[in-house]
Amino acid sequence: MAYIAPKDYAADPEVVAKILRTVSGQLELDWMKRVGEPAAYRPSQAARGLTLDDINQGGYAPDKLPEVIRHNFSMAPRGALLPPGLPSLGYRVNRKSDVWADVAPRLFEEAKSRRWAPARDVPWNALVPLPHDERHELALRQLATGLISIGLVATDVAASWEWRMNQEFHEIKYLLCAQMFDAARISEAFRKRALFGGGSLGVDSRPLGELLKSIFLSDTYPEASAAMNLTLFSVVQALGRHWAATASNPADTYLGTQLAQDATRFVSYGVDHVRSHLRARPQQAETLGEHLDLVENALVGVLGAPETIEPLVLVSGGFAPVAGFYARTLDQYFRRCAAAGLGDRRDASALTPFLRMLEGDAS
Amino acid sequence: MAVRFPSLEFFQALKQRTVDDKARFEKLGYCDTAFGVRIGAELYGVAFEVYECTRVWRAADAGELDFVLEAPPELWREMVAAILRNKGADAAHTLNTLTHVGDRMKLVAQDAEGEDKYYRFMASLQEFFDQAHNLQLEIA
């Protein structure tokens, strides 16, 4: 049922009287108050323009935020004067350390600055005539099919938490909007890649669905962020680099490079966010670790699934390069986990015996 | 006059290209990193801010850099020759391919975040090296 405001504004005598006073030229000007501490709020670098970090000064700076927001559950922007009676929008994520990362404002600006448009920026004509054999092309379309699903669910994950976050964390909400756009573009770009020039989508993957569901249904935002930004996007970033490194044409080089760049912003936020979260609440390390155990188990399913590993074998020219690619990817992932304060996850992770199995087969 | 590769003058000339071909770098977006290029025993520092390369120098301390790209001089020469031949790196000689396939070029970083700056700004860094095709080069 739609929300109904408690007052009938159109019929309220007090409201009507005030409007009539304003119309007659009697201004109250009660709203005309300066709030916050004065600061420059100017671009610190002319070429970069006016950034969020430039205006996050004085009383408007996020370092003034309390760890738990108790004073504002309304739509009021951080730093505005709050009149009594503001409606609560029911925000459920109200703890700064559950969302914050110092790098977030910069990543938001970077996401906009490093934007690209698949429609025109990808040199699609480089795929005409097809610069590799049919099996290679089918393998790329299969990998693209997985990336489409990943992009769509990443959009959903960011969207499902953005509206639950307190308005005081607007930088993080902005970043999640940028993540939604970045993820939508991944989905768009790889759908276009799969279908270009009479192409087709591949088969959907049940293990990938299980992985994405385990991320989408995370109980808390820190768990969702660790699972999506740190775990999933470490793999997406690596796939982008692999796509570019094995490309036979400029279109695939471009797509892979852009995928890797965009995915790395998710990863960078994930590392900084989890680290900030664990600095403030170190006792959460066990909870996050347990959640990542489940997510990494699902990731084993994806990396070992024929619809993932077989196309990779075809585009990489054999099994050994794929084993090497997985080993490098997961080594980087484990180092990021350590940088985020999650300790050395190698011993406990389901990914480690999976890697050993591959190394045995590759040697 | 030809610029010798490798040399500090080579990196100074590339730095100037980020000003001369400003629109190309602006299209790629913000790029904020200070990284190293190790060619054999020589370490060059390259700093980017906003869209431009703002500083190149002979670096002594890799610790002040987000990451370092390390390769023997022969591989760097091969990469630059490919850039001159193709007016930009071919797929086999992009920084990504060289650091990804078989680790012919090493990506060395103090921490995971320094390493990730390489991936965040990869297209700008590739464009920086691709600009070598506009230079008159003497590959030593």
Boltz contact constraints between the chains, C-beta under 6 A:
constraints:
  - contact:
      token1: [A, 45]
      token2: [B, 50]
      max_distance: 6.0
  - contact:
      token1: [A, 47]
      token2: [B, 50]
      max_distance: 6.0
  - contact:
      token1: [A, 48]
      token2: [B, 50]
      max_distance: 6.0
  - contact:
      token1: [A, 110]
      token2: [B, 30]
      max_distance: 6.0
  - contact:
      token1: [A, 113]
      token2: [B, 29]
      max_distance: 6.0
  - contact:
      token1: [A, 113]
      token2: [B, 30]
      max_distance: 6.0
  - contact:
      token1: [A, 114]
      token2: [B, 29]
      max_distance: 6.0
  - contact:
      token1: [A, 241]
      token2: [B, 96]
      max_distance: 6.0
  - contact:
      token1: [A, 241]
      token2: [B, 100]
      max_distance: 6.0
  - contact:
      token1: [A, 244]
      token2: [B, 96]
      max_distance: 6.0
  - contact:
      token1: [A, 245]
      token2: [B, 96]
      max_distance: 6.0
  - contact:
      token1: [A, 245]
      token2: [B, 97]
      max_distance: 6.0
  - contact:
      token1: [A, 245]
      token2: [B, 100]
      max_distance: 6.0
  - contact:
      token1: [A, 245]
      token2: [B, 101]
      max_distance: 6.0
  - contact:
      token1: [A, 247]
      token2: [B, 91]
      max_distance: 6.0
  - contact:
      token1: [A, 253]
      token2: [B, 91]
      max_distance: 6.0
  - contact:
      token1: [A, 257]
      token2: [B, 122]
      max_distance: 6.0
  - contact:
      token1: [A, 257]
      token2: [B, 123]
      max_distance: 6.0
  - contact:
      token1: [A, 260]
      token2: [B, 119]
      max_distance: 6.0
  - contact:
      token1: [A, 261]
      token2: [B, 120]
      max_distance: 6.0
  - contact:
      token1: [A, 261]
      token2: [B, 122]
      max_distance: 6.0
  - contact:
      token1: [A, 264]
      token2: [B, 116]
      max_distance: 6.0
  - contact:
      token1: [A, 264]
      token2: [B, 119]
      max_distance: 6.0
  - contact:
      token1: [A, 264]
      token2: [B, 120]
      max_distance: 6.0
  - contact:
      token1: [A, 267]
      token2: [B, 116]
      max_distance: 6.0
  - contact:
      token1: [A, 268]
      token2: [B, 116]
      max_distance: 6.0
  - contact:
      token1: [A, 335]
      token2: [B, 112]
      max_distance: 6.0
  - contact:
      token1: [A, 336]
      token2: [B, 112]
      max_distance: 6.0
  - contact:
      token1: [A, 339]
      token2: [B, 111]
      max_distance: 6.0
  - contact:
      token1: [A, 339]
      token2: [B, 112]
      max_distance: 6.0
